[in-house]
């Protein structure tokens, strides 16, 4: 991944890692309260992304450039493998979120939102456990 320019070494503090975890927690709460399915999904995806960033930071890396979302997805896939649980949905959620935000409003269902919140919650718990935060 370093060769592809998607990530760069970064010596994060525990506060920086904790901030990403707190952002993920905030986003999960908001996603659960938001009635618009497109935005609820987007916010749940962002919770997943922030938890992924916390994981990256804890391993001494951060995403670079315009491909930040892709870098986080690829890093999680490469470093957590089977342990990632519902994170297998991460890339498909990224693509679905992109379509809903930029191309096709109204395409996210309540089931999509529930799945996104479940995936983000499970992954956040995994990151908390692995980082001790």
trRosetta pair geometry for C-beta under 8 A, 3 or more apart (Angstrom, degrees):
i j d omega theta_ij theta_ji phi_ij phi_ji
1 4 5.7 -58 -151 36 39 110
1 6 5.2 -74 -171 58 90 113
1 7 5.1 26 136 24 118 113
1 71 7.2 109 -170 -146 121 84
1 74 6.3 155 -109 120 122 123
1 75 6.5 74 -132 -86 171 79
1 78 6.8 -144 -40 18 128 167
2 5 7.8 45 175 -67 35 28
2 6 8.0 -100 -85 48 21 72
2 7 6.2 -66 -86 74 59 86
2 8 7.4 98 -129 -104 83 40
2 9 7.8 16 -112 -38 123 81
5 64 6.4 -93 168 79 69 130
5 65 6.8 29 145 3 102 143
6 63 6.5 -44 164 -140 72 78
6 64 6.6 160 171 44 21 88
6 65 7.7 -95 -125 46 40 111
6 67 5.6 -76 -123 101 86 124
6 70 6.7 -97 -138 101 125 94
6 71 3.8 173 170 -105 100 101
6 74 6.4 8 136 58 163 140
6 75 7.7 -163 120 -48 120 97
7 56 7.0 -138 -131 -158 129 125
7 61 4.6 17 173 -179 127 123
7 62 6.6 159 -153 79 82 28
7 63 5.7 -57 -100 -103 73 43
7 64 6.2 157 -118 -1 18 94
7 71 5.2 150 -61 -171 83 123
7 75 6.2 89 -63 -77 147 126
8 61 6.8 148 74 -152 32 75
8 62 6.2 -25 60 62 81 78
8 64 4.9 75 -15 -54 109 126
9 60 5.9 -15 -150 151 78 95
9 61 6.1 -59 -109 -99 35 65
10 57 6.7 -58 96 -125 118 68
10 60 6.4 164 63 178 53 46
10 61 5.8 85 26 -154 92 17
10 62 4.0 20 5 -4 156 106
11 60 6.5 -1 -93 -136 50 83
12 16 4.3 -123 -164 81 97 130
12 17 5.5 108 132 -50 130 87
12 57 3.7 25 -12 -175 170 100
12 58 7.0 -66 69 -67 131 33
12 60 7.3 -153 14 -106 88 36
12 62 7.2 122 -58 -59 114 109
13 16 4.8 102 53 2 75 98
13 17 7.2 -141 96 1 44 85
14 17 5.5 -52 -148 40 38 112
14 18 5.9 42 151 -21 68 108
14 133 6.9 175 -167 -91 93 123
15 18 5.5 -54 -143 41 30 113
15 19 6.3 39 153 -28 64 101
16 19 5.6 -45 -148 27 31 115
16 20 7.0 31 153 -16 60 99
16 57 5.8 -141 117 -171 105 148
17 20 6.0 -55 -160 33 34 109
17 21 6.7 32 145 -16 66 105
17 54 5.2 90 -165 -154 72 80
17 57 4.7 -170 -92 102 81 124
17 58 5.2 79 -126 -69 138 83
17 131 6.1 -162 163 -170 137 146
17 133 6.1 -180 119 -30 110 163
18 21 5.4 -54 -149 37 38 113
18 22 6.2 37 153 -19 70 104
18 54 7.8 86 -69 -132 14 117
18 133 5.3 -144 -92 -165 80 137
19 22 5.7 -53 -145 38 32 110
19 23 6.4 36 153 -21 64 103
20 23 5.6 -50 -148 34 33 114
20 24 6.5 36 151 -20 63 102
20 50 5.0 -177 -173 -179 76 81
20 51 7.2 151 143 -90 99 23
20 53 4.7 -141 -144 94 140 103
20 54 3.7 -175 97 -70 123 85
20 57 6.2 157 1 12 149 141
21 24 5.6 -52 -152 34 33 113
21 25 6.5 35 149 -20 65 103
21 50 7.4 164 -85 139 18 102
21 51 6.9 61 -112 -109 60 66
21 54 4.9 81 -57 -109 75 157
21 124 7.2 120 -146 -157 78 95
21 127 6.8 -166 -102 114 99 120
21 128 6.5 103 -142 -86 133 84
21 131 7.6 -144 -65 70 134 147
21 133 5.5 -171 -15 114 164 124
22 25 5.4 -49 -147 35 36 114
22 26 6.3 41 152 -21 66 103
23 26 5.6 -51 -148 35 32 114
23 27 6.3 30 155 -18 65 107
23 46 8.0 -88 149 146 102 98
23 47 7.8 -170 125 -116 69 56
23 50 4.3 -138 97 -149 107 151
24 27 5.8 -56 -146 38 29 110
24 28 6.4 34 154 -22 64 104
24 47 4.5 93 -157 -161 68 69
24 48 7.5 113 -135 -49 108 15
24 50 3.9 -164 -65 90 82 114
24 51 4.3 85 -115 -54 157 81
24 54 6.8 -73 -15 -12 134 132
24 120 7.1 -166 -169 179 99 104
24 124 5.1 173 139 -109 134 119
24 127 7.8 66 45 62 171 146
25 28 5.8 -54 -151 32 30 112
25 29 6.7 30 153 -18 63 104
25 47 7.6 121 -43 -139 14 108
25 124 7.1 135 -72 -169 66 148
26 29 5.9 -59 -157 34 31 110
26 30 6.4 23 153 -13 67 109
26 47 8.0 -166 69 -100 54 95
27 30 5.7 -56 -145 41 34 109
27 31 6.0 38 156 -24 68 106
27 43 5.1 -167 -167 176 88 82
27 44 7.1 161 144 -95 100 25
27 46 4.8 -136 -145 93 153 100
27 47 3.7 -164 93 -70 117 86
27 50 6.3 144 11 12 139 138
27 120 7.6 -99 104 176 108 150
28 31 5.7 -52 -144 34 29 113
28 32 6.5 30 157 -20 62 105
28 44 6.9 65 -111 -119 58 68
28 47 4.5 96 -56 -127 76 157
28 117 6.7 109 -148 -145 83 83
28 120 5.8 -173 -95 118 100 124
28 121 6.2 106 -139 -80 139 79
28 124 6.9 -64 -49 -17 144 161
29 32 6.0 -60 -156 33 29 111
29 33 6.7 11 154 -7 63 113
30 33 5.9 -70 -150 44 33 104
30 34 6.0 38 156 -35 71 110
30 43 5.1 -105 99 179 106 149
31 34 5.9 -51 -138 23 29 114
31 40 4.9 102 -160 -164 70 69
31 41 7.6 104 -146 -66 112 14
31 43 4.0 -170 -78 97 87 108
31 44 4.0 112 -149 -61 159 79
31 47 6.4 -85 -11 -15 139 132
31 113 7.2 -178 174 -164 99 95
31 116 7.2 -118 -177 109 145 112
31 117 5.6 -180 118 -93 126 99
31 120 7.4 72 43 53 163 156
32 40 7.8 111 -61 -149 14 109
32 117 6.2 98 -78 -132 80 142
34 39 5.3 -112 167 102 144 104
34 40 4.1 -176 83 -81 110 84
34 43 6.1 115 5 22 151 146
35 40 7.4 -167 61 -47 4 125
36 39 4.3 47 89 25 113 109
36 40 6.3 169 82 -17 55 87
37 40 5.5 -53 -136 38 31 112
37 41 6.1 33 162 -19 65 106
37 108 4.3 -170 134 100 102 100
37 109 6.4 -63 -173 -178 153 6
37 110 6.1 -94 -105 -73 125 51
37 112 6.9 82 177 65 113 109
37 113 5.3 -114 -144 -45 81 127
38 41 6.1 -61 -155 36 25 109
38 42 6.4 25 150 -19 63 110
38 100 4.6 -174 -142 173 96 120
38 101 7.3 151 173 -73 109 55
38 105 5.9 -31 -79 -149 162 72
38 106 6.7 -51 -50 -61 122 28
38 107 7.4 73 -95 42 99 64
38 108 4.9 150 -89 24 51 126
39 42 5.3 -52 -143 37 37 116
39 43 6.1 34 158 -18 69 105
40 43 5.9 -56 -147 38 28 108
40 44 6.3 28 153 -18 64 107
40 108 7.6 -176 61 125 87 141
40 113 4.6 20 109 -133 122 127
40 116 7.7 139 128 71 80 134
40 117 7.8 -33 163 -55 101 111
41 44 5.7 -55 -145 38 30 110
41 45 6.2 34 154 -20 65 105
41 93 7.6 -154 180 -156 97 94
41 96 7.2 -79 162 118 139 112
41 97 6.3 -160 130 -98 101 83
41 100 6.4 46 79 62 133 169
41 108 4.4 -124 -10 -152 150 152
41 112 5.6 -5 -99 126 131 108
41 113 5.2 -101 -68 -93 79 72
41 116 5.1 129 -137 -1 70 166
42 45 5.7 -53 -150 35 28 113
42 46 6.5 30 150 -21 62 104
42 97 5.4 122 -106 -148 66 104
42 100 6.7 -139 -61 95 100 123
42 101 6.0 101 -104 -71 130 111
43 46 5.4 -49 -149 33 35 114
43 47 6.7 43 148 -23 63 97
44 47 5.5 -45 -154 28 37 115
44 48 6.8 39 147 -17 63 101
44 113 6.6 143 -5 -154 148 64
44 116 3.7 103 108 131 139 112
44 117 4.8 -88 -123 -73 135 60
44 119 7.7 89 156 59 113 92
44 120 5.0 -152 -176 -9 79 146
45 48 5.5 -53 -156 36 37 115
45 49 6.3 40 147 -21 68 105
45 93 5.1 -179 -109 151 105 114
45 94 6.8 143 -162 -87 127 49
45 97 4.5 -39 -7 -75 174 149
45 116 6.0 -53 -55 -158 69 127
45 120 7.4 -129 -87 -72 19 125
46 49 5.2 -49 -145 37 37 116
46 50 6.2 39 155 -20 67 102
47 50 5.9 -53 -146 36 30 109
47 51 6.5 30 153 -17 63 105
47 120 4.1 65 94 -174 114 139
47 124 6.7 -44 160 -59 101 128
48 51 5.8 -55 -150 37 30 110
48 52 6.4 31 150 -19 63 107
48 87 7.5 154 -159 -121 112 78
48 90 6.1 -170 159 -117 134 87
48 93 6.7 48 53 96 161 153
48 116 7.4 -99 -27 -170 130 81
48 119 6.3 4 -93 115 131 100
48 120 4.2 -101 -60 -103 83 88
48 123 5.8 59 -132 60 80 147
48 124 7.8 -105 -100 -48 47 87
49 52 5.5 -56 -151 37 31 114
49 53 6.4 34 151 -21 65 103
49 69 6.3 -48 -122 -123 126 83
49 72 5.9 84 -148 98 73 161
50 53 5.4 -47 -146 34 35 114
50 54 6.5 41 150 -23 63 99
51 54 5.5 -47 -151 31 34 115
51 55 6.6 38 148 -20 63 102
51 120 6.8 155 3 -161 137 73
51 123 5.1 126 108 119 149 101
51 124 4.4 -115 -98 -92 140 68
51 127 4.7 -177 -174 5 94 154
52 55 5.5 -51 -151 34 35 114
52 56 6.4 37 150 -19 66 103
52 72 4.1 92 125 175 130 113
52 73 7.1 -11 -156 -71 162 40
52 75 7.1 123 178 73 102 106
52 76 4.9 -66 -131 -56 107 129
52 87 8.0 127 -84 -140 105 122
52 90 7.3 99 -70 -141 141 139
52 123 7.4 -13 -58 156 77 136
52 127 7.8 -122 -73 -80 29 141
53 56 5.5 -50 -147 36 35 114
53 57 6.2 36 154 -19 67 105
53 62 7.4 34 -155 -135 88 78
53 63 7.2 -74 -110 1 91 108
53 72 5.9 -46 -66 -113 67 130
54 57 5.8 -54 -147 37 29 112
54 58 6.3 31 153 -22 63 107
54 127 5.3 87 89 169 118 139
54 131 6.6 -82 149 -29 104 163
54 133 7.5 -125 -178 63 128 141
55 58 5.7 -57 -150 34 29 112
55 59 6.6 15 155 -8 63 110
55 75 7.5 161 102 119 107 112
55 76 6.3 75 83 -99 149 88
55 79 7.4 166 152 85 118 136
55 80 7.4 -28 -174 -51 151 124
55 127 5.0 -100 -65 -120 96 109
55 130 7.1 34 -120 81 94 133
55 131 7.2 -131 -102 -50 54 119
56 59 6.0 -72 -155 43 30 103
56 61 4.9 -83 -178 84 89 90
56 62 6.0 115 128 -102 121 39
56 63 6.8 7 157 -34 171 78
56 71 7.9 57 -111 130 154 97
56 72 6.2 -93 -35 -119 138 77
56 75 5.2 43 -96 122 105 157
56 76 7.9 -70 -56 -58 90 75
57 60 7.8 67 -177 -56 31 14
57 61 7.3 -114 -84 68 28 47
57 62 6.2 34 -87 -82 76 87
58 127 7.7 162 4 -165 146 90
58 130 7.4 125 112 115 157 97
58 131 4.5 -104 -108 -109 155 112
59 75 7.9 178 61 176 142 119
59 79 6.5 -56 -87 -146 168 162
61 75 6.7 -162 94 -132 141 144
63 67 7.2 -135 -174 98 111 65
63 68 3.9 110 123 -138 140 70
63 69 7.7 82 -161 -26 168 20
63 71 3.7 141 -125 80 103 137
63 72 5.6 -56 -55 -48 134 81
63 75 7.6 -125 -75 -13 89 137
64 67 7.7 17 82 57 61 86
64 68 7.3 -170 61 -86 14 76
64 71 6.9 121 31 -73 58 167
65 68 6.9 -172 80 -48 48 75
67 70 4.5 -49 -178 48 91 117
67 71 5.5 102 118 -33 88 95
68 71 5.6 -56 -145 33 28 114
68 72 6.5 27 159 -18 64 103
69 72 6.0 -55 -154 33 31 108
69 73 6.5 29 152 -16 65 107
69 94 5.6 146 157 -142 123 126
70 73 5.7 -56 -149 38 33 112
70 74 6.1 28 156 -15 68 110
70 94 7.5 133 -81 162 58 159
71 74 5.9 -58 -144 41 28 107
71 75 6.1 29 157 -22 65 110
72 75 5.8 -55 -144 36 28 112
72 76 6.3 28 158 -18 64 106
73 76 6.1 -60 -152 36 26 109
73 77 6.4 24 154 -16 63 110
73 90 5.0 170 -127 130 92 119
73 91 5.0 102 -171 -81 142 81
73 94 5.9 -61 -66 -29 143 152
74 77 5.7 -56 -147 39 31 112
74 78 6.1 25 158 -17 67 111
75 78 5.9 -60 -144 40 27 107
75 79 6.0 0 167 1 66 117
76 79 6.5 -70 -134 47 22 93
76 80 5.5 -19 -176 17 64 122
76 84 6.0 99 161 -117 99 135
76 87 5.7 -122 150 174 131 141
76 90 6.3 92 79 -21 144 178
77 80 7.2 -62 -110 49 11 86
77 81 7.6 67 179 -81 46 38
77 84 7.2 -40 -101 -27 44 166
77 87 7.7 -163 -78 129 63 114
77 90 7.5 -145 -56 59 94 135
77 91 7.7 12 -55 -38 134 118
78 81 7.9 -8 174 -56 16 72
80 83 4.7 -109 -177 71 85 98
80 84 4.1 100 114 -63 126 94
80 87 6.7 35 89 61 143 157
80 126 7.6 67 -148 147 141 138
81 84 6.7 170 78 -8 23 100
83 126 6.7 144 152 -159 93 132
84 87 3.4 -79 166 48 108 130
84 88 6.6 130 101 -44 114 65
84 90 7.8 -60 167 -18 134 128
84 123 6.9 9 -168 -113 74 99
84 126 7.1 138 -132 124 39 169
85 88 7.7 -122 117 -6 30 88
85 122 5.2 -114 112 146 143 128
85 123 6.8 -160 65 -77 109 67
85 126 6.4 -170 13 -54 124 144
86 89 5.8 -19 170 12 77 113
86 118 6.4 -149 -133 120 170 87
86 119 3.8 -144 136 -121 124 75
86 122 4.8 89 23 66 122 142
86 123 6.4 -108 70 -44 91 92
87 90 4.9 5 -177 -34 69 118
87 119 6.8 136 -80 -173 37 100
87 122 7.9 -134 -41 98 74 104
87 123 5.0 101 -74 -97 98 123
87 126 7.8 -82 -36 47 123 154
89 92 5.5 -72 -161 53 58 106
89 93 5.2 62 142 -30 88 108
89 115 6.8 -156 -146 153 166 110
89 116 7.6 -143 129 -100 138 57
89 119 4.9 -87 57 -110 132 156
90 93 5.8 -62 -149 36 22 111
90 94 6.4 26 153 -24 62 104
90 119 7.4 -171 -66 162 63 133
90 123 7.8 90 -76 -83 110 159
91 94 5.4 -46 -148 29 35 116
91 95 6.6 32 155 -15 65 102
92 95 5.8 -53 -150 38 35 110
92 96 6.2 34 152 -18 67 108
93 96 5.7 -56 -141 41 32 109
93 97 5.9 37 157 -23 66 107
93 116 5.9 126 -130 -113 129 98
93 119 7.0 -160 -49 82 150 155
94 97 5.9 -55 -147 35 25 113
94 98 6.5 29 153 -23 61 106
95 98 5.6 -52 -151 31 32 114
95 99 6.7 30 153 -16 64 103
96 99 5.8 -53 -152 35 34 110
96 100 6.3 28 153 -15 67 109
96 107 7.6 -144 -166 109 87 116
96 108 7.1 107 157 -94 112 93
96 112 7.0 -144 154 -157 151 132
97 100 5.8 -60 -146 40 30 108
97 101 6.0 20 160 -13 68 113
98 101 6.1 -62 -142 41 25 104
98 102 5.9 -22 175 22 64 117
98 103 7.5 34 132 5 70 109
99 102 6.9 -80 -129 55 17 81
99 103 4.8 -57 -152 54 59 116
99 104 5.1 -9 164 33 94 104
99 107 6.3 -43 119 61 113 153
100 103 7.7 -16 -36 52 12 73
100 104 6.4 -52 -96 77 41 73
100 105 6.6 78 -165 -112 62 41
100 106 8.0 176 -139 25 87 24
100 107 5.4 -135 -94 53 86 100
100 108 5.2 22 -108 -36 148 110
104 107 4.7 44 118 -32 111 134
108 112 4.7 -125 -162 82 77 144
108 113 6.5 85 156 -52 113 86
109 112 4.6 111 53 -1 71 100
109 113 7.3 -131 101 -2 46 84
110 113 5.5 -52 -153 35 37 113
110 114 6.4 37 150 -19 68 103
111 114 5.6 -50 -144 37 34 111
111 115 6.2 35 156 -18 66 106
112 115 5.9 -58 -149 39 28 110
112 116 6.2 28 153 -21 64 109
113 116 5.7 -56 -146 36 30 112
113 117 6.3 28 157 -17 65 106
114 117 5.9 -56 -147 37 29 109
114 118 6.3 29 155 -18 64 109
115 118 5.7 -56 -146 39 30 112
115 119 6.2 29 156 -19 66 108
116 119 5.8 -55 -145 38 29 110
116 120 6.2 25 158 -16 65 109
117 120 5.9 -55 -142 40 28 109
117 121 6.1 30 158 -20 64 109
118 121 5.9 -55 -144 37 26 110
118 122 6.3 23 159 -15 63 110
119 122 6.0 -60 -148 39 26 109
119 123 6.2 20 159 -14 64 112
120 123 5.9 -59 -143 41 28 107
120 124 6.1 32 157 -23 64 108
121 124 5.8 -55 -146 35 26 112
121 125 6.6 28 155 -18 61 105
122 125 5.8 -55 -153 34 31 111
122 126 6.6 32 150 -19 64 106
123 126 5.4 -52 -151 35 37 115
123 127 6.4 36 152 -18 68 103
124 127 5.7 -54 -147 37 33 110
124 128 6.3 37 153 -21 65 104
125 128 5.6 -51 -147 35 32 113
125 129 6.3 32 155 -19 64 106
126 129 5.8 -56 -149 36 29 112
126 130 6.2 18 158 -11 65 111
127 130 5.9 -60 -140 43 29 105
127 131 5.9 8 167 -2 67 115
128 131 6.4 -70 -138 48 21 94
128 132 7.8 147 171 -28 53 2
128 133 5.9 -109 -137 77 64 63
129 132 7.8 18 179 -69 23 41
